[in-house]
Amino acid sequence: MKTFEDIKFKQHQSGKGIHGKLTIENGMSLSVVAGQYFYSDPRSDVAPNGYSRFEVAIFDKDGEWATQKVLGDLGDNVLGWQSRNEINSIIKEMYNYEKSS
């Protein structure tokens, strides 16, 4: 099973912050961003290992929003201020969703 450590970060396309994407075997993907314009800590531009919390969203294999499908009705398609451990739990839920759907 993949974890946070498998996410490869690069500069966000906006030129500010970082972006990483993790795709699991069922085609679902997790988008992880951090930086001054995102729900992250710190809210400034630093190296990937300088962030303690990140903004995340889940997409299905067709690129459609899937955060609420996988994690339940959270009120939004993005989750802010997620720790590495919380992201690992989200990835686990993505694998569990695959088995239950």
C-alpha positions in Angstrom: 0.0 0.0 0.0 1.3 3.4 -0.9 1.8 6.1 1.8 2.6 9.8 2.1 6.3 9.0 1.5 5.4 7.9 -2.1 4.2 11.4 -3.1 6.6 13.2 -5.3 6.4 17.0 -4.9 7.2 19.7 -7.4 6.5 23.4 -7.6 2.8 24.2 -8.0 1.8 25.3 -11.5 0.9 28.8 -10.0 4.6 29.2 -9.2 3.8 29.4 -5.5 3.9 26.4 -3.1 4.2 22.7 -3.9 2.0 20.1 -5.5 2.1 16.3 -5.3 -0.1 13.6 -6.8 -0.5 10.0 -5.7 -2.4 7.5 -7.9 -3.3 4.1 -6.5 -3.9 0.9 -8.3 -7.7 1.5 -8.8 -7.0 4.8 -10.6 -8.1 7.0 -7.8 -5.7 9.9 -7.1 -4.9 12.1 -4.2 -3.8 15.7 -4.8 -1.7 17.3 -2.1 -0.8 21.0 -2.1 0.9 23.4 0.3 2.0 27.0 0.2 0.8 30.5 0.9 -2.5 30.1 -1.1 -3.5 26.8 0.4 -4.9 25.4 3.6 -1.4 24.3 4.9 1.0 25.0 7.7 3.0 27.0 7.3 1.2 29.2 4.8 4.4 30.3 3.1 6.6 28.8 0.4 9.1 26.4 1.9 10.7 23.1 0.9 8.3 20.0 1.0 9.8 18.7 4.2 9.1 22.1 5.8 5.3 21.6 5.8 3.5 19.9 8.7 0.0 20.2 7.2 -1.4 20.1 3.7 -4.5 20.6 1.6 -5.8 17.5 -0.1 -8.5 16.3 -2.5 -9.4 12.9 -3.9 -10.3 12.3 -7.6 -11.7 9.1 -9.2 -10.2 7.4 -12.2 -12.1 9.8 -14.5 -10.7 12.9 -12.8 -14.0 13.7 -11.0 -14.2 14.9 -7.4 -14.3 11.8 -5.1 -13.4 13.3 -1.7 -16.9 13.1 -0.3 -17.6 9.7 -1.9 -14.5 8.2 -0.1 -14.6 10.1 3.2 -18.3 10.9 3.6 -20.0 14.3 3.5 -17.4 16.7 4.8 -19.1 19.8 3.3 -16.4 20.3 0.7 -14.2 18.6 -1.9 -11.0 19.7 -0.3 -9.6 19.1 3.2 -7.2 21.6 4.7 -4.5 21.3 7.3 -4.0 17.5 7.0 -1.0 16.0 8.7 1.2 13.3 7.2 -0.5 10.7 9.4 -4.0 12.0 8.5 -3.0 11.7 4.8 -1.9 8.1 5.3 -5.3 7.4 6.8 -7.0 9.1 3.8 -4.9 6.9 1.4 -6.0 3.8 3.4 -9.6 4.9 3.0 -9.0 5.2 -0.8 -7.9 1.6 -0.8 -10.8 0.5 1.4 -13.3 2.4 -0.9 -12.0 0.3 -3.8 -12.9 -2.9 -2.0 -16.3 -1.7 -0.9 -17.5 -0.2 -4.3 
